[in-house]
Amino acid sequence: MIIKPRIKGFVCITSHPSGCFANVREQAQYAGENKVSHDNRPKRVLVIGSSTGYGLSSRISAAFSCGADTLGVYFERPPTEERTASAGFYNSSAFCKLARDAGMKAEDINGDAFSDSVKNEVIQKAKEFGGSFDLVIYSLASPRRTDPKDGSNYRACLKPIGAIYKNKTLDTDKKLVKEVTIDPATEDEIFQTEKVMGGEDWEAWTDALLDANLLSSDCLNLAYSYIGPQVTTPIYRNGTIGRAKLHLENTAARLTEKMRNAGSGGAYVSVNKALVTQASSAIPVVPLYVSILYKIMQEIGTHEGCIEQTCRLFKDRLYGETDIPVDEENRIRLDDLEMDPVVQQRIVEIWPSVVTENLLELTDFALYQKEFLKLFGFGRSDIDYNLESDPFNPF
């Protein structure tokens, strides 16, 4: 079939296998040029949420920067006669091919990472895989979760807490800057968002791996978070997602205690940079903020994508020559370049002036659009999108 992008709101419902393969290969090449030389680099890595965004780039960095064997867990749609697979499905297939061709083990489990059955499947596969993990990356981004303890279903929401939120946002379909008004969350919505995006499932994974003796003596256990700037604080850090992220960050201290009591390493939360991802595209205000941020950081020369972030994380933070650097809340700060006062001051200056008419002048929305299409394998100049593709045997 000939595959073209079909965009609905903040998601593309098609994906291009050749474009996804090229994206993963490009990241693998970058990671291979930024190898971790320290002897303590990981040999076996588990990535929970490994098919897109930071999870995918973490797996690529683990394999091609560190030479690690990897086990990836994700929940992605395979192809059918009527439609392509999801981008994450093709990303994972591309990664496994490239890693295996380079002589590394790469195994996948496609299923609901919140479930006990997938946790049990990972434990069984890990025992066949070669032993305990030296690094666990928890990078799930899901809007809903079924609690395996009682079968209750929870849904996350993007809302402020305590007050109505008004600000400008960007309609990415219409290229329209407009005002958004969001009512505050109820206590139940706050609770449900925390159940989905907080640290409860991360702790369940850690408990299961500890019980199965699958964490090595120096294992690092890492989850991802975001803080963000002043302009997104009411909807993000002080909103329902921020409350869930705070729960995630507080969970790290408890997991470190459990791991060290079991003779293992420790747990950390890495605060990363705002990027174009499938998850961030759904958050009001963020697409406009990211469009401005990209323009400024490209002009300064400090812009990074997912793979640049994770390679810097591995090389300079997790497996550098010194102890892991953390802030006063024991968080790894990979958002240091984004939160540079010079960058943030320019955003504060530009933000009030952005309207539909000067959007392309004051922001790099063109790059935002390019990066969004790239998430699904589209928009690459080295791919002929007029050629037939086989969604079942793409590589």
C-alpha positions as CSV (number, residue, x, y, z in Angstrom):
1,M,0.0,0.0,0.0
2,I,1.0,3.7,-0.4
3,I,1.0,5.2,3.1
4,K,0.3,8.8,3.7
5,P,-0.1,10.7,7.1
6,R,-3.7,10.8,8.4
7,I,-3.8,13.3,11.3
8,K,-6.6,13.6,13.8
9,G,-6.1,16.2,16.4
10,F,-2.8,15.5,18.2
11,V,-2.2,12.0,16.8
12,C,-1.4,10.5,13.4
13,I,-3.4,7.3,12.9
14,T,-1.0,6.0,10.2
15,S,2.7,5.3,10.3
16,H,5.4,4.7,7.7
17,P,7.6,1.7,8.4
18,S,10.5,2.8,6.2
19,G,10.4,6.3,7.9
20,C,10.3,4.7,11.4
21,F,13.3,2.5,10.5
22,A,15.2,5.5,9.2
23,N,14.5,7.4,12.5
24,V,15.7,4.5,14.7
25,R,18.8,4.0,12.5
26,E,19.6,7.7,12.7
27,Q,19.4,7.6,16.5
28,A,21.4,4.4,16.7
29,Q,24.2,6.0,14.7
30,Y,24.2,9.0,17.0
31,A,24.4,6.7,20.1
32,G,27.2,4.8,18.5
33,E,29.2,8.0,18.1
34,N,28.6,8.8,21.8
35,K,29.7,5.6,23.5
36,V,30.0,5.2,27.3
37,S,33.5,4.2,28.1
38,H,33.3,3.7,31.8
39,D,33.6,0.1,33.1
40,N,30.3,0.4,35.1
41,R,28.1,0.7,32.0
42,P,25.1,-1.6,32.0
43,K,25.1,-5.1,30.3
44,R,21.4,-6.0,30.6
45,V,18.7,-3.3,30.5
46,L,14.9,-3.4,30.9
47,V,12.9,-0.6,29.4
48,I,9.3,-0.4,30.4
49,G,7.6,1.8,27.7
50,S,10.3,1.3,25.1
51,S,8.6,2.0,21.8
52,T,8.5,5.8,21.4
53,G,10.0,9.0,22.9
54,Y,12.4,8.9,25.8
55,G,11.8,5.2,26.3
56,L,12.8,4.3,22.8
57,S,15.8,6.6,22.9
58,S,16.9,5.2,26.3
59,R,16.8,1.7,24.8
60,I,18.9,2.9,21.8
61,S,21.4,4.6,24.1
62,A,21.7,1.4,26.3
63,A,22.4,-0.7,23.2
64,F,24.5,1.4,20.9
65,S,26.3,3.6,23.5
66,C,26.8,0.9,26.1
67,G,26.6,-2.4,24.1
68,A,23.8,-3.6,26.4
69,D,21.4,-6.4,25.8
70,T,17.9,-5.0,26.1
71,L,14.4,-6.3,26.9
72,G,11.6,-3.9,25.9
73,V,8.0,-3.7,27.1
74,Y,5.4,-1.8,25.2
75,F,1.7,-1.8,24.1
76,E,1.5,-1.2,20.4
77,R,-0.8,-2.1,17.5
78,P,0.4,-4.6,14.9
79,P,-0.5,-4.1,11.2
80,T,-3.8,-5.4,9.7
81,E,-5.0,-5.7,6.2
82,E,-6.8,-2.4,6.5
83,R,-4.3,-0.3,8.4
84,T,-0.6,0.1,9.3
85,A,0.9,-0.8,12.6
86,S,1.4,2.0,15.1
87,A,4.7,3.9,14.9
88,G,5.9,2.3,18.1
89,F,5.4,-1.2,16.7
90,Y,7.6,-0.3,13.7
91,N,10.1,1.5,15.9
92,S,10.6,-1.6,18.1
93,S,10.9,-3.9,15.1
94,A,13.5,-1.6,13.6
95,F,15.4,-1.4,16.9
96,C,15.5,-5.2,17.3
97,K,16.8,-5.7,13.8
98,L,19.6,-3.1,14.2
99,A,20.6,-4.4,17.6
100,R,20.7,-8.0,16.6
101,D,22.6,-7.2,13.4
102,A,25.1,-5.5,15.7
103,G,25.5,-8.6,17.8
104,M,23.3,-7.6,20.8
105,K,20.3,-9.4,22.3
106,A,17.0,-7.6,21.9
107,E,13.7,-9.1,23.0
108,D,10.2,-7.6,23.1
109,I,7.0,-8.1,25.1
110,N,4.0,-6.4,23.6
111,G,1.3,-6.1,26.2
112,D,-0.2,-4.0,29.0
113,A,2.7,-3.1,31.3
114,F,0.3,-2.3,34.1
115,S,-0.9,-5.9,34.3
116,D,0.5,-8.7,36.5
117,S,0.6,-11.0,33.5
118,V,3.1,-8.8,31.6
119,K,5.2,-8.4,34.7
120,N,5.3,-12.2,35.1
121,E,6.1,-12.6,31.4
122,V,9.0,-10.2,31.8
123,I,10.3,-12.1,34.9
124,Q,10.2,-15.4,33.0
125,K,11.9,-13.9,29.9
126,A,14.5,-12.2,32.0
127,K,15.6,-15.5,33.5
128,E,16.1,-16.9,30.0
129,F,17.7,-13.6,29.0
130,G,20.9,-14.0,31.0
131,G,20.3,-12.8,34.5
132,S,19.6,-9.7,36.5
133,F,19.3,-6.2,35.1
134,D,21.9,-3.5,35.6
135,L,19.5,-0.8,34.6
136,V,15.7,-0.4,34.6
137,I,14.0,2.5,32.8
138,Y,10.4,3.2,33.5
139,S,8.9,5.4,30.8
140,L,5.2,4.7,30.5
141,A,2.9,7.4,29.1
142,S,-0.6,6.1,29.1
143,P,-3.9,8.0,29.5
144,R,-5.5,5.1,31.4
145,R,-4.7,2.2,33.7
146,T,-6.5,-0.9,35.0
147,D,-5.3,-1.7,38.5
148,P,-4.5,-5.4,38.6
149,K,-5.3,-5.7,42.3
150,D,-9.1,-5.1,41.9
151,G,-9.7,-4.4,38.2
152,S,-10.6,-0.8,38.8
153,N,-10.1,1.5,35.7
154,Y,-8.5,4.9,36.1
155,R,-8.2,7.8,33.6
156,A,-5.7,10.6,33.7
157,C,-6.7,14.2,32.8
158,L,-4.9,17.4,32.0
159,K,-6.4,20.0,34.4
160,P,-5.4,22.7,36.8
161,I,-6.0,22.4,40.5
162,G,-7.9,24.9,42.5
163,A,-8.7,27.5,39.9
164,I,-9.8,28.0,36.3
165,Y,-6.8,28.2,33.9
166,K,-6.7,30.6,31.0
167,N,-3.8,31.1,28.6
168,K,-3.0,31.1,24.9
169,T,-2.5,27.8,23.2
170,L,-1.8,26.6,19.6
171,D,-4.3,24.7,17.5
172,T,-1.7,22.8,15.5
173,D,-4.2,21.7,12.8
174,K,-5.3,25.2,11.9
175,K,-2.0,27.0,12.9
176,L,-4.2,29.2,15.1
177,V,-3.1,30.9,18.3
178,K,-6.1,31.1,20.6
179,E,-7.1,31.3,24.2
180,V,-7.9,28.1,26.1
181,T,-10.0,27.9,29.3
182,I,-9.8,24.8,31.5
183,D,-11.9,24.2,34.6
184,P,-10.1,22.9,37.7
185,A,-10.0,19.2,38.4
186,T,-12.1,17.5,41.0
187,E,-10.6,15.5,43.8
188,D,-11.5,12.3,42.0
189,E,-9.8,13.4,38.8
190,I,-6.6,14.3,40.8
191,F,-6.7,10.9,42.4
192,Q,-7.3,9.0,39.1
193,T,-4.4,10.9,37.4
194,E,-2.1,10.0,40.2
195,K,-3.2,6.3,39.9
196,V,-2.3,6.3,36.2
197,M,0.8,8.5,36.1
198,G,2.2,8.4,39.6
199,G,4.7,6.0,41.1
200,E,2.4,3.1,42.1
201,D,3.0,1.0,39.0
202,W,6.8,1.8,39.1
203,E,6.8,0.5,42.6
204,A,4.9,-2.7,41.6
205,W,7.5,-3.3,38.9
206,T,10.4,-2.8,41.3
207,D,8.8,-5.1,43.9
208,A,8.3,-7.8,41.3
209,L,11.8,-7.6,40.1
210,L,13.2,-7.6,43.6
211,D,11.2,-10.6,44.6
212,A,12.5,-12.4,41.5
213,N,16.1,-11.4,42.4
214,L,16.4,-9.7,39.0
215,L,18.1,-6.5,40.0
216,S,21.9,-6.6,40.1
217,S,24.0,-5.3,43.1
218,D,24.6,-2.0,41.3
219,C,21.3,-1.7,39.4
220,L,20.0,1.8,38.7
221,N,16.2,2.2,38.5
222,L,15.1,5.3,36.6
223,A,11.8,7.0,35.9
224,Y,11.2,10.2,33.8
225,S,9.5,13.4,34.9
226,Y,9.1,17.0,33.8
227,I,8.9,20.3,35.7
228,G,8.7,23.0,33.0
229,P,8.6,26.8,32.9
230,Q,6.5,29.5,34.4
231,V,4.1,29.7,31.5
232,T,3.0,26.0,31.8
233,T,3.1,25.7,35.6
234,P,-0.6,26.1,36.3
235,I,-1.6,23.4,33.8
236,Y,1.4,21.1,34.3
237,R,3.5,21.2,37.4
238,N,0.7,22.7,39.6
239,G,-2.0,20.7,37.8
240,T,-3.1,17.1,37.9
241,I,-0.1,15.8,35.9
242,G,2.3,17.6,38.2
243,R,0.6,16.1,41.2
244,A,1.2,12.7,39.7
245,K,4.8,13.5,38.8
246,L,5.4,14.6,42.4
247,H,4.0,11.2,43.5
248,L,6.5,9.6,41.1
249,E,9.4,11.6,42.5
250,N,8.5,10.8,46.1
251,T,8.3,7.1,45.2
252,A,12.0,7.1,44.2
253,A,13.1,7.5,47.8
254,R,11.0,4.6,48.9
255,L,12.3,2.4,46.1
256,T,15.9,3.3,46.9
257,E,15.4,2.1,50.4
258,K,13.9,-1.1,49.3
259,M,16.6,-1.7,46.7
260,R,19.5,-1.0,49.1
261,N,17.9,-3.2,51.8
262,A,18.0,-6.0,49.1
263,G,21.7,-5.3,48.2
264,S,20.9,-3.4,45.0
265,G,21.6,0.1,43.7
266,G,19.0,2.9,43.9
267,A,16.2,4.7,42.2
268,Y,16.2,8.1,40.6
269,V,13.9,10.4,38.7
270,S,15.4,12.2,35.7
271,V,13.7,15.6,34.8
272,N,14.0,15.9,31.1
273,K,13.5,18.6,28.5
274,A,10.2,19.4,26.8
275,L,10.1,17.8,23.4
276,V,7.6,16.9,20.6
277,T,6.3,13.5,21.7
278,Q,2.9,11.8,21.3
279,A,2.2,12.5,25.0
280,S,3.3,16.2,25.0
281,S,1.3,17.1,21.9
282,A,-1.9,16.5,23.8
283,I,-1.2,19.0,26.6
284,P,-2.7,22.5,26.1
285,V,-0.1,25.3,25.9
286,V,2.8,22.9,25.4
287,P,2.9,22.9,21.6
288,L,3.2,26.7,21.5
289,Y,5.8,26.7,24.3
290,V,7.8,24.0,22.5
291,S,7.7,25.9,19.2
292,I,9.1,29.0,20.9
293,L,11.6,26.9,22.9
294,Y,12.9,25.2,19.8
295,K,13.6,28.5,18.0
296,I,15.5,30.0,21.0
297,M,17.6,26.9,21.7
298,Q,18.5,26.4,18.1
299,E,19.6,30.0,17.9
300,I,21.7,29.6,21.0
301,G,23.0,26.1,19.9
302,T,21.7,24.1,22.8
303,H,18.8,22.3,21.3
304,E,18.5,18.6,22.0
305,G,16.2,15.8,20.9
306,C,15.3,12.6,22.7
307,I,18.5,10.8,21.6
308,E,20.8,13.7,22.5
309,Q,19.1,13.8,26.0
310,T,19.4,10.1,26.7
311,C,23.0,9.9,25.4
312,R,23.9,12.8,27.7
313,L,22.1,11.1,30.6
314,F,24.0,7.9,30.1
315,K,27.4,9.4,29.4
316,D,27.5,12.4,31.8
317,R,25.0,11.4,34.6
318,L,24.5,7.7,35.1
319,Y,27.8,6.4,33.9
320,G,30.3,9.2,34.2
321,E,33.5,9.5,36.2
322,T,31.8,11.0,39.3
323,D,28.8,10.2,41.5
324,I,25.4,10.8,39.9
325,P,24.7,14.6,40.2
326,V,21.3,15.4,41.6
327,D,19.5,18.5,42.8
328,E,18.2,19.2,46.3
329,E,15.2,16.9,45.7
330,N,17.6,14.0,44.6
331,R,16.5,14.5,40.9
332,I,18.7,14.2,37.9
333,R,18.3,17.5,35.9
334,L,18.6,17.0,32.2
335,D,16.4,20.0,31.7
336,D,19.3,22.3,32.6
337,L,19.7,23.7,29.1
338,E,15.9,24.3,28.8
339,M,15.7,26.0,32.1
340,D,18.8,28.3,31.5
341,P,17.7,31.7,32.7
342,V,18.6,33.3,29.4
343,V,16.3,30.9,27.5
344,Q,13.4,31.3,29.9
345,Q,13.7,35.1,30.0
346,R,13.4,35.2,26.2
347,I,10.3,33.0,26.4
348,V,8.8,35.3,28.9
349,E,9.5,38.3,26.6
350,I,8.1,36.5,23.5
351,W,5.1,34.8,24.9
352,P,2.7,37.8,25.2
353,S,3.5,38.9,21.6
354,V,2.7,35.6,19.8
355,V,-0.5,35.7,17.7
356,T,-1.6,33.8,14.7
357,E,-0.2,36.4,12.3
358,N,3.4,36.2,13.6
359,L,3.5,32.6,14.6
360,L,6.0,31.5,12.0
361,E,8.2,34.6,12.7
362,L,8.4,34.3,16.5
363,T,8.4,30.5,16.9
364,D,9.8,27.5,15.0
365,F,6.4,25.9,14.5
366,A,7.8,24.6,11.2
367,L,10.2,22.4,13.1
368,Y,7.5,21.4,15.6
369,Q,5.4,20.2,12.6
370,K,8.4,18.4,11.1
371,E,9.2,16.7,14.4
372,F,5.6,15.7,14.9
373,L,5.4,14.0,11.5
374,K,8.7,12.3,12.1
375,L,7.2,10.6,15.2
376,F,5.2,8.5,12.8
377,G,7.9,8.0,10.1
378,F,6.7,10.9,7.8
379,G,8.4,14.1,6.7
380,R,11.8,12.6,5.9
381,S,13.5,13.9,2.7
382,D,15.3,10.5,2.2
383,I,12.0,8.5,1.9
384,D,9.9,8.4,-1.2
385,Y,6.4,8.3,0.2
386,N,4.9,7.7,-3.2
387,L,6.3,4.1,-3.3
388,E,4.4,1.0,-2.2
389,S,5.2,-0.2,1.3
390,D,4.5,-3.6,2.9
391,P,3.2,-3.0,6.4
392,F,3.7,-6.7,7.3
393,N,7.3,-7.1,6.1
394,P,8.7,-3.6,6.1
395,F,12.4,-4.0,6.6
